[in-house]
């Protein structure tokens, strides 16, 4: 394993590389915003049998610098990190893997038409905030009535920082984000370490209530411009629903969909063997 820091606009970002071999490296782009690569490390390292898999923490999260400057929290600056990291690590050819918010960053990077990207993997994609909210609204209707009422009460009163709202939020997370019961400490640690200032500024107070700068984000009209082999993957019970994931895939000419049964948003943790196998099969077939 190798690791280090790279200078980007606003500070330094942390990266680490696992594995070696002649096959095209994979660069993994984590979710958030404000998150880290920690959840990705163990499962995606299984892809490093004959290639490098590179992980990094976006500025503001994980082991990277955490500047207090909202002007830095824009899609173009996060996209710029990929270009800078590729140059610093000599990644002339690369396969991009993005999860959740990471798919937003990967898509926007691909729209810049970079050279040397051989394939892309969109895990639990977040490519249209309005569709995400509509899906979340439907999923919320499956929660107990008292939980639904608590969420509505605090969202209407703008008291989403209350402990009551956060407790109700976890009822959603346990059904559509992480099905493992109890939720493992390592996952709770990642949630707790998230830079919530960035998360709330860009997304909102919860997974299902976008109020931040991304609330109107929509990449769908540009997805047909992606001209490389692309895999879309999500869990059957994912908040990034199979229906929306399949729709996004239908817009990308050379793409396919994998739905992981018995899994939710953290399919790569809940069903890591199936998740990695789906990516391995895609990488074998893409050529």
C-alpha positions as CSV (number, residue, x, y, z in Angstrom):
1,X,0.0,0.0,0.0
2,X,1.2,3.5,-0.9
3,X,-0.2,6.8,0.4
4,X,0.5,10.5,0.3
5,X,-1.0,14.0,-0.2
6,X,-1.5,16.1,-3.3
7,X,-2.0,19.8,-3.4
8,X,-5.4,21.0,-4.8
9,X,-7.2,24.3,-4.8
10,X,-7.9,25.0,-1.1
11,X,-5.5,22.5,0.5
12,X,-4.1,19.0,0.4
13,X,-6.0,15.8,-0.3
14,X,-5.0,12.4,1.0
15,X,-4.7,9.3,-1.3
16,X,-3.8,5.7,-1.0
17,X,-3.2,2.9,-3.5
18,X,-3.7,-0.8,-3.1
19,X,-2.4,-3.5,-5.4
20,X,-0.4,-3.6,-8.5
21,X,-0.4,-5.2,-12.0
22,X,-0.6,-4.4,-15.7
23,X,-4.4,-3.8,-15.9
24,X,-5.9,-0.3,-16.0
25,X,-6.0,1.3,-12.5
26,X,-9.3,2.1,-10.8
27,X,-9.8,5.4,-9.2
28,X,-12.6,5.3,-6.6
29,X,-14.6,8.5,-5.9
30,X,-16.4,8.4,-2.5
31,X,-19.8,9.7,-1.5
32,X,-20.8,12.6,0.6
33,X,-20.3,15.5,0.1
34,X,-18.0,15.7,3.1
35,X,-17.3,12.0,3.3
36,X,-14.2,9.8,3.1
37,X,-13.0,6.7,1.3
38,X,-13.0,4.5,4.4
39,X,-16.2,2.6,3.5
40,X,-14.8,1.8,0.1
41,X,-11.4,0.5,1.1
42,X,-12.0,-3.0,2.3
43,X,-14.5,-4.2,-0.4
44,X,-13.0,-2.4,-3.4
45,X,-9.5,-3.6,-2.5
46,X,-10.7,-7.0,-3.7
47,X,-10.5,-5.6,-7.2
48,X,-6.7,-5.1,-6.8
49,X,-5.6,-8.6,-7.7
50,X,-4.0,-7.5,-11.0
51,X,-4.3,-3.7,-10.9
52,X,-4.0,-0.7,-8.7
53,X,-7.1,0.6,-6.9
54,X,-6.6,4.2,-5.8
55,X,-8.7,5.8,-3.1
56,X,-8.7,9.5,-2.0
57,X,-10.5,11.7,0.5
58,X,-12.1,14.8,-1.2
59,X,-11.1,18.1,0.3
60,X,-13.0,18.8,3.5
61,X,-13.4,15.1,4.5
62,X,-11.4,12.2,5.9
63,X,-7.7,12.7,6.2
64,X,-7.6,15.6,3.8
65,X,-7.5,19.2,4.8
66,X,-10.8,20.7,6.1
67,X,-10.7,24.4,5.2
68,X,-13.6,26.5,6.4
69,X,-14.4,28.2,3.1
70,X,-17.7,27.7,1.4
71,X,-16.4,29.0,-1.9
72,X,-14.6,25.7,-2.3
73,X,-17.7,23.5,-2.1
74,X,-18.6,23.5,-5.8
75,X,-18.9,20.7,-8.3
76,X,-16.2,22.1,-10.6
77,X,-13.6,22.2,-7.8
78,X,-14.4,18.6,-6.8
79,X,-14.1,17.6,-10.5
80,X,-10.7,19.4,-10.7
81,X,-9.4,17.1,-7.9
82,X,-9.7,14.1,-10.2
83,X,-7.7,15.8,-13.0
84,X,-5.0,16.9,-10.5
85,X,-4.8,13.5,-8.8
86,X,-4.5,11.7,-12.2
87,X,-1.6,14.0,-13.2
88,X,0.1,13.7,-9.9
89,X,-0.1,9.9,-9.9
90,X,0.6,9.4,-13.6
91,X,-2.8,7.8,-14.3
92,X,-2.7,8.2,-18.1
93,X,-5.3,5.4,-18.3
94,X,-7.9,4.9,-15.7
95,X,-11.3,3.4,-14.8
96,X,-13.5,5.6,-12.6
97,X,-15.7,4.2,-9.9
98,X,-18.1,6.6,-8.1
99,X,-20.6,6.0,-5.3
100,X,-23.6,8.1,-4.5
101,X,-22.4,11.8,-4.6
102,X,-19.3,10.3,-6.1
103,X,-21.3,9.5,-9.3
104,X,-22.1,13.2,-9.6
105,X,-18.4,14.0,-9.5
106,X,-17.5,11.2,-12.0
107,X,-20.3,12.3,-14.4
108,X,-19.2,15.9,-14.4
109,X,-15.6,14.9,-14.9
110,X,-16.6,12.7,-17.9
111,X,-18.6,15.7,-19.4
112,X,-15.2,17.5,-19.7
113,X,-14.2,14.8,-22.2
114,X,-10.9,13.8,-20.5
115,X,-8.5,11.4,-22.3
116,X,-7.6,8.0,-21.1
117,X,-10.8,7.1,-19.2
118,X,-11.5,3.5,-20.3
119,X,-14.7,2.8,-18.4
120,X,-16.9,4.1,-15.6
121,X,-18.9,2.5,-12.7
122,X,-21.8,4.4,-11.2
123,X,-22.7,2.8,-7.9
124,X,-26.1,4.0,-6.4
125,X,-26.1,7.0,-8.7
126,X,-27.2,10.5,-7.7
127,X,-27.6,12.2,-11.1
128,X,-30.9,14.0,-10.7
129,X,-31.8,15.6,-7.3
130,X,-35.5,16.0,-8.2
131,X,-35.8,12.3,-9.0
132,X,-33.8,11.4,-5.9
133,X,-36.3,13.5,-3.8
134,X,-39.3,11.9,-5.6
135,X,-37.9,8.4,-4.9
136,X,-37.3,9.4,-1.2
137,X,-40.8,10.7,-0.8
138,X,-42.2,7.4,-1.9
139,X,-39.8,5.4,0.3
140,X,-40.8,7.6,3.3
141,X,-44.4,6.5,2.9
142,X,-43.3,3.0,3.9
143,X,-42.0,4.3,7.3
144,X,-44.2,4.0,10.4
145,X,-46.7,6.8,10.5
146,X,-45.3,8.4,13.7
147,X,-41.8,8.5,12.0
148,X,-43.3,10.2,8.9
149,X,-45.1,12.7,11.1
150,X,-41.9,13.5,13.0
151,X,-40.0,14.2,9.8
152,X,-42.7,16.4,8.4
153,X,-43.1,18.3,11.6
154,X,-39.4,19.2,11.9
155,X,-38.9,19.9,8.2
156,X,-41.9,22.3,8.3
157,X,-40.6,24.0,11.4
158,X,-37.0,24.1,10.1
159,X,-35.8,22.2,13.2
160,X,-34.0,19.4,11.4
161,X,-31.1,19.6,13.9
162,X,-33.3,18.3,16.7
163,X,-32.5,15.0,18.2
164,X,-36.1,13.8,17.5
165,X,-35.6,14.5,13.7
166,X,-32.2,12.7,13.7
167,X,-33.7,9.7,15.4
168,X,-36.5,9.5,12.8
169,X,-33.8,9.9,10.1
170,X,-32.1,6.8,11.3
171,X,-35.3,4.8,10.7
172,X,-35.0,5.7,7.0
173,X,-31.2,4.9,7.0
174,X,-31.9,1.4,8.5
175,X,-34.3,0.6,5.6
176,X,-32.6,2.1,2.6
177,X,-29.0,2.9,3.3
178,X,-27.7,0.1,5.5
179,X,-29.6,-3.1,6.1
180,X,-27.1,-4.6,8.5
181,X,-28.6,-4.7,12.0
182,X,-27.1,-3.4,14.2
183,X,-25.2,-1.0,11.9
184,X,-21.5,-1.9,12.2
185,X,-19.3,0.5,14.3
186,X,-17.0,1.2,11.3
187,X,-20.0,2.5,9.3
188,X,-21.2,4.6,12.2
189,X,-17.7,6.0,12.6
190,X,-17.7,7.1,8.9
191,X,-21.2,8.7,9.4
192,X,-19.9,10.5,12.5
193,X,-16.7,11.7,10.8
194,X,-18.6,13.2,7.8
195,X,-18.0,16.9,7.5
196,X,-21.7,17.9,8.1
197,X,-21.1,21.5,7.3
198,X,-20.2,20.6,3.7
199,X,-23.0,18.0,3.6
200,X,-25.7,20.3,4.7
201,X,-24.4,23.2,2.6
202,X,-24.4,21.2,-0.6
203,X,-27.1,18.6,0.0
204,X,-29.2,19.2,3.1
205,X,-30.0,17.9,6.7
206,X,-30.7,14.3,5.6
207,X,-30.4,11.8,2.8
208,X,-34.0,12.4,1.7
209,X,-34.4,16.2,2.2
210,X,-32.2,18.1,-0.3
211,X,-32.1,21.8,0.5
212,X,-28.5,22.8,-0.4
213,X,-26.7,23.9,-3.5
214,X,-27.3,20.5,-5.2
215,X,-31.1,20.5,-4.8
216,X,-31.7,21.3,-8.5
217,X,-28.8,19.2,-9.9
218,X,-29.7,17.3,-13.1
219,X,-27.2,15.5,-15.3
220,X,-29.8,13.5,-17.3
221,X,-29.7,15.5,-20.5
222,X,-25.9,15.1,-20.8
223,X,-25.7,11.3,-20.0
224,X,-26.0,10.4,-23.7
225,X,-22.6,12.1,-24.1
226,X,-20.9,9.4,-22.1
227,X,-19.2,7.3,-24.8
228,X,-17.3,4.7,-22.8
229,X,-18.4,1.3,-21.3
230,X,-20.4,2.1,-18.2
231,X,-21.8,0.0,-15.4
232,X,-24.7,1.1,-13.2
233,X,-25.1,-0.8,-10.0
234,X,-27.4,-0.5,-6.9
235,X,-29.1,-2.5,-4.3
236,X,-32.7,-3.8,-4.6
237,X,-33.7,-1.8,-1.5
238,X,-31.4,1.2,-2.4
239,X,-32.5,4.8,-1.8
240,X,-30.9,5.2,-5.3
241,X,-33.7,3.1,-6.5
242,X,-33.4,0.4,-9.2
243,X,-36.0,2.2,-11.3
244,X,-34.0,5.5,-11.4
245,X,-30.7,3.6,-11.8
246,X,-32.1,1.7,-14.8
247,X,-33.4,4.9,-16.3
248,X,-30.0,6.6,-16.0
249,X,-28.4,3.6,-17.7
250,X,-30.9,3.8,-20.5
251,X,-29.5,7.2,-21.4
252,X,-25.9,6.0,-21.7
253,X,-25.3,4.2,-25.0
254,X,-22.8,1.6,-23.9
255,X,-24.0,0.7,-20.5
256,X,-25.5,-2.1,-18.4
257,X,-27.3,-2.4,-15.1
258,X,-26.7,-4.8,-12.1
259,X,-29.2,-4.9,-9.2
260,X,-27.8,-6.5,-6.0
261,X,-30.5,-8.5,-4.3
262,X,-30.9,-8.2,-0.5
263,X,-28.9,-4.9,-0.4
264,X,-29.5,-1.2,-0.1
265,X,-27.3,1.9,-0.6
266,X,-24.3,0.2,1.0
267,X,-24.5,-2.8,-1.2
268,X,-20.7,-2.9,-1.4
269,X,-20.6,-3.6,2.4
270,X,-23.8,-5.7,2.7
271,X,-23.1,-7.9,-0.2
272,X,-19.5,-7.2,-1.0
273,X,-18.8,-10.5,-2.8
274,X,-21.7,-10.0,-5.2
275,X,-20.9,-6.3,-5.6
276,X,-17.2,-7.0,-6.5
277,X,-18.2,-9.9,-8.7
278,X,-20.5,-7.7,-10.7
279,X,-17.7,-5.2,-11.3
280,X,-15.2,-7.9,-12.2
281,X,-17.6,-9.3,-14.8
282,X,-18.2,-5.9,-16.2
283,X,-14.4,-5.2,-16.5
284,X,-13.9,-8.6,-18.2
285,X,-16.7,-7.9,-20.7
286,X,-16.0,-4.2,-21.4
287,X,-13.2,-5.0,-23.8
